Amino acid sequence: MKWLEIRLTVEEELAEPVAEVLSRHAPGGVALSPVQPVEAPGRHLIIIHAYLQADERIDDARREVERDLWFLGRIRHLPEPEFSWVEDRDWEEAWKAHFKPLLVGSRLRIQPAWLPSPSDGRLPVFIDPGMAFGTGSHPSTQLCLEYLEENVQPGDLMADLGSGSGILSIAAIRLGAGRCLAFDTDASTVSVCEDNAQRNGVAGQLEASVGSLPELKAELRGKALPRLLVANIFLSVLMGMLGDGLDQVLAQDGRLILSGILQPQMDELLEQAAHFGLRTVDVRTREDWVAFLMDIENPPR
């Protein structure tokens, strides 16, 4: 079987939106790999690879990809995508070559599901991302994982909005959370999350559903609220969630982890969060990306 590889090299802040667009069309998966600094001094570039199966719809699929990238390019200039044919075996090896084990914090190891796991005392999170965003390579994901390592308490209920591959929910359970409610707006991504939960032996603790904040609100109606809530999404989505009552689905003693935004966007999000009664406990940056740890200001004693 042949696959049509789509390849773009973009600035780091564009990697996630481009990968999200390509994942709508690429059941063969989307891979992200950094360009080494020596090859692009002073720039943070990401190579994105996506794979379309060569079937009777391939011509239509290619046109749809080109159309969606064109629309995204109206917002921010994108390079022209490169297309090339690869054989099935070549695609499988090329895809796997981009995803390596990753040590995060002092306790976690993000482990490609197809590689053997070393006995190094770390907590493994086995991930096969498939069509979903979330291999742990992105700085915003790493920042969220570090915050989880420091803030998960035994038995915690956690909510994960924009869960992607399920990497954050699975890591939280590995760290001691009792149960995670994971939501993503893409049904195929939810399936990937469920598969990864099975792969890690936590399917009984991770409930993956199609949806976002409204569905989480409906799920929690009349029930205990999560002590941890993670949302690693774009700024526009985070701003909308804050305006739609994100603070209302967090326990009074809870912690909120937000990421997925760039440093120039910090002030806008901080102002919105403060307006809705959230206090910023900590801010961390990695490369151009930012993550926030927040709680509810002046909770009742």
C-alpha positions as CSV (number, residue, x, y, z in Angstrom):
1,M,0.0,0.0,0.0
2,K,1.2,3.5,-0.8
3,W,0.8,6.7,1.3
4,L,0.9,10.3,0.3
5,E,3.2,12.2,2.7
6,I,2.4,15.9,3.3
7,R,5.3,17.8,4.7
8,L,5.5,21.4,6.0
9,T,8.2,23.2,7.9
10,V,6.7,26.0,10.1
11,E,7.4,28.3,12.9
12,E,6.8,26.6,16.3
13,E,3.7,28.6,17.1
14,L,2.0,27.4,13.9
15,A,2.8,23.7,14.5
16,E,-0.2,22.9,16.6
17,P,-2.9,24.5,14.4
18,V,-1.3,23.0,11.2
19,A,-1.2,19.6,12.9
20,E,-4.8,19.9,13.9
21,V,-5.9,20.8,10.4
22,L,-3.9,17.9,8.9
23,S,-5.2,15.4,11.5
24,R,-8.7,15.9,10.1
25,H,-7.7,14.2,6.9
26,A,-4.8,11.9,7.8
27,P,-5.8,8.5,9.4
28,G,-2.1,7.6,8.8
29,G,-1.1,10.0,11.6
30,V,0.6,13.4,12.1
31,A,4.1,13.6,13.3
32,L,6.0,16.6,14.6
33,S,9.8,16.9,14.7
34,P,12.0,19.9,15.6
35,V,14.5,21.3,13.3
36,Q,17.9,21.3,15.0
37,P,19.2,24.8,16.0
38,V,22.3,24.3,13.9
39,E,20.2,24.0,10.8
40,A,18.1,27.1,11.6
41,P,20.0,29.4,14.0
42,G,17.8,31.7,16.1
43,R,14.6,30.1,14.9
44,H,12.3,27.5,16.4
45,L,11.0,25.4,13.4
46,I,8.9,22.3,13.4
47,I,8.6,19.8,10.6
48,I,5.1,18.4,10.3
49,H,4.5,15.1,8.4
50,A,1.0,13.7,7.7
51,Y,0.0,10.7,5.7
52,L,-3.0,10.1,3.4
53,Q,-3.8,6.5,2.4
54,A,-3.7,6.1,-1.4
55,D,-7.3,5.0,-2.1
56,E,-10.0,6.1,-4.5
57,R,-10.4,9.3,-2.5
58,I,-6.8,10.4,-2.6
59,D,-7.3,13.2,-5.1
60,D,-10.2,14.6,-3.3
61,A,-8.4,14.3,0.1
62,R,-5.4,16.2,-1.3
63,R,-7.6,19.0,-2.6
64,E,-9.3,19.2,0.8
65,V,-5.9,19.4,2.6
66,E,-4.8,22.2,0.2
67,R,-8.0,24.0,0.7
68,D,-7.9,23.9,4.6
69,L,-4.2,24.9,4.6
70,W,-5.1,27.8,2.3
71,F,-7.7,29.1,4.7
72,L,-5.3,28.7,7.7
73,G,-2.7,30.6,5.6
74,R,-5.0,33.6,5.4
75,I,-4.5,34.1,9.1
76,R,-0.7,33.5,9.1
77,H,1.5,32.8,6.1
78,L,2.3,29.2,5.6
79,P,4.8,27.6,3.2
80,E,3.5,25.5,0.4
81,P,3.1,21.9,1.5
82,E,5.4,19.3,-0.1
83,F,3.8,16.0,-1.3
84,S,5.6,12.7,-1.9
85,W,4.7,9.0,-2.2
86,V,6.0,6.5,0.4
87,E,5.4,2.8,0.6
88,D,3.7,1.2,3.6
89,R,6.8,0.0,5.3
90,D,8.6,3.3,4.7
91,W,5.7,5.2,6.2
92,E,5.6,3.1,9.3
93,E,9.3,3.5,10.0
94,A,9.3,7.2,9.1
95,W,6.4,7.8,11.5
96,K,8.0,5.9,14.4
97,A,11.3,7.6,13.8
98,H,9.8,11.0,14.9
99,F,8.6,9.8,18.3
100,K,11.3,8.9,20.9
101,P,11.0,8.3,24.7
102,L,10.9,11.5,26.6
103,L,11.7,12.1,30.3
104,V,9.5,14.8,31.9
105,G,10.0,16.1,35.4
106,S,11.5,13.8,37.9
107,R,9.0,10.9,37.7
108,L,7.4,10.6,34.2
109,R,8.6,8.9,31.0
110,I,6.5,9.3,27.9
111,Q,7.0,6.0,26.0
112,P,6.2,5.2,22.4
113,A,3.9,2.2,22.7
114,W,5.9,0.1,20.2
115,L,9.3,0.4,22.0
116,P,10.4,-1.7,25.1
117,S,10.1,0.1,28.4
118,P,13.3,0.3,30.5
119,S,13.2,-0.3,34.2
120,D,14.4,3.1,35.3
121,G,12.0,3.7,38.2
122,R,10.0,6.3,36.3
123,L,6.2,6.1,35.7
124,P,5.7,5.1,32.0
125,V,3.0,6.7,29.9
126,F,2.6,4.5,26.8
127,I,1.4,6.6,23.9
128,D,0.5,5.8,20.3
129,P,-0.9,9.2,19.2
130,G,-2.4,8.1,15.9
131,M,-4.4,11.0,14.6
132,A,-4.4,12.8,18.0
133,F,-2.2,15.7,19.2
134,G,-0.1,14.7,22.2
135,T,3.2,12.9,22.1
136,G,4.8,15.1,24.9
137,S,7.2,16.7,22.5
138,H,5.5,20.1,22.5
139,P,6.6,22.5,25.2
140,S,3.1,23.3,26.3
141,T,2.4,19.6,26.9
142,Q,5.6,19.2,28.9
143,L,4.8,22.2,31.1
144,C,1.4,20.7,31.8
145,L,2.9,17.3,32.7
146,E,5.3,19.1,35.1
147,Y,2.5,20.9,36.8
148,L,0.6,17.6,37.1
149,E,3.6,15.9,38.7
150,E,3.7,18.6,41.4
151,N,-0.1,19.0,42.0
152,V,-1.8,15.6,41.7
153,Q,-2.9,14.2,45.0
154,P,-4.0,10.6,45.6
155,G,-7.5,9.9,44.5
156,D,-8.0,13.3,42.7
157,L,-10.8,13.8,40.2
158,M,-9.4,15.5,37.1
159,A,-10.9,17.0,34.0
160,D,-9.0,17.3,30.7
161,L,-10.4,19.6,28.0
162,G,-8.9,19.1,24.6
163,S,-7.5,15.7,25.7
164,G,-6.0,14.7,22.4
165,S,-4.1,11.4,22.7
166,G,-5.0,11.3,26.4
167,I,-1.4,11.9,27.5
168,L,-2.3,14.3,30.3
169,S,-5.1,12.2,31.7
170,I,-3.1,9.0,31.7
171,A,-0.1,10.8,33.3
172,A,-2.4,12.1,36.0
173,I,-3.6,8.6,36.8
174,R,-0.1,7.3,36.8
175,L,0.7,10.0,39.4
176,G,-2.1,9.0,41.6
177,A,-5.4,10.6,40.4
178,G,-8.4,8.4,41.0
179,R,-10.4,9.3,37.9
180,C,-10.2,11.5,34.8
181,L,-12.9,13.0,32.6
182,A,-11.4,13.6,29.2
183,F,-13.1,15.6,26.5
184,D,-12.2,16.3,22.9
185,T,-14.3,17.7,20.1
186,D,-13.0,15.1,17.5
187,A,-14.6,11.7,17.8
188,S,-11.6,9.9,16.2
189,T,-9.3,11.6,18.7
190,V,-11.5,10.3,21.5
191,S,-11.0,6.8,20.1
192,V,-7.3,7.3,20.2
193,C,-7.5,8.4,23.9
194,E,-9.6,5.3,24.7
195,D,-7.0,3.1,23.0
196,N,-4.2,4.7,24.9
197,A,-6.1,4.2,28.2
198,Q,-6.4,0.5,27.4
199,R,-2.7,0.4,26.5
200,N,-1.8,1.8,29.9
201,G,-4.3,-0.3,31.9
202,V,-6.3,2.7,33.1
203,A,-9.4,2.4,31.0
204,G,-11.5,1.9,34.2
205,Q,-10.3,5.3,35.5
206,L,-10.4,7.4,32.3
207,E,-13.7,8.4,30.8
208,A,-13.2,9.8,27.3
209,S,-16.1,11.6,25.6
210,V,-16.8,13.8,22.6
211,G,-17.3,17.4,23.8
212,S,-15.9,20.3,25.6
213,L,-16.8,22.6,28.5
214,P,-20.7,22.3,28.0
215,E,-20.5,18.6,28.1
216,L,-18.2,18.6,31.1
217,K,-20.7,20.9,32.9
218,A,-23.6,18.5,32.0
219,E,-21.5,15.5,33.3
220,L,-20.8,17.2,36.6
221,R,-24.3,18.5,37.3
222,G,-25.1,17.5,40.9
223,K,-21.8,15.8,41.4
224,A,-18.4,16.5,43.0
225,L,-16.3,18.9,41.1
226,P,-12.7,18.1,39.9
227,R,-9.8,19.2,42.1
228,L,-7.7,19.5,39.0
229,L,-8.6,20.8,35.5
230,V,-6.3,20.9,32.6
231,A,-6.8,22.7,29.3
232,N,-4.0,22.8,26.8
233,I,-5.6,24.5,23.8
234,F,-5.5,27.7,21.7
235,L,-5.9,31.1,23.3
236,S,-9.2,31.8,21.6
237,V,-10.7,28.6,23.0
238,L,-9.3,29.3,26.5
239,M,-10.7,32.8,26.5
240,G,-14.1,31.5,25.4
241,M,-14.0,28.8,28.2
242,L,-13.2,31.4,30.8
243,G,-16.1,33.5,29.7
244,D,-18.4,30.5,29.7
245,G,-17.7,29.6,33.3
246,L,-14.6,27.4,33.4
247,D,-14.1,28.4,37.1
248,Q,-17.6,26.9,37.8
249,V,-16.4,23.3,37.1
250,L,-13.4,23.5,39.6
251,A,-13.6,22.5,43.2
252,Q,-13.1,25.5,45.6
253,D,-9.7,24.1,46.7
254,G,-8.8,23.0,43.1
255,R,-6.1,23.9,40.7
256,L,-6.4,24.9,37.1
257,I,-3.6,24.2,34.6
258,L,-3.9,26.3,31.3
259,S,-1.4,26.1,28.4
260,G,-1.2,26.3,24.7
261,I,-0.5,30.0,24.3
262,L,2.5,32.1,23.3
263,Q,4.3,34.6,25.5
264,P,2.9,37.7,23.8
265,Q,-0.6,36.4,24.6
266,M,0.0,36.1,28.3
267,D,-1.5,39.4,29.5
268,E,-4.7,38.9,27.6
269,L,-5.3,35.5,29.3
270,L,-4.2,36.7,32.7
271,E,-6.6,39.6,32.6
272,Q,-9.5,37.4,31.5
273,A,-8.8,34.8,34.2
274,A,-8.6,37.5,37.0
275,H,-11.9,39.0,35.8
276,F,-13.5,35.7,36.5
277,G,-12.1,35.2,40.0
278,L,-9.0,33.1,39.2
279,R,-5.7,33.7,40.9
280,T,-2.4,33.0,39.2
281,V,-0.3,30.8,41.4
282,D,2.6,30.2,39.0
283,V,3.7,30.9,35.5
284,R,6.2,28.9,33.5
285,T,7.6,29.4,30.0
286,R,9.5,27.1,27.7
287,E,10.8,28.4,24.4
288,D,7.9,30.7,23.3
289,W,5.2,28.9,25.2
290,V,3.5,29.6,28.5
291,A,1.6,27.5,31.1
292,F,-0.3,28.8,34.1
293,L,-1.2,27.3,37.4
294,M,-4.3,28.9,38.9
295,D,-6.8,28.6,41.7
296,I,-10.0,30.2,42.8
297,E,-9.3,33.5,44.5
298,N,-10.6,33.9,48.1
299,P,-12.3,30.4,48.3
300,P,-14.6,30.0,51.3
301,R,-12.9,28.7,54.4
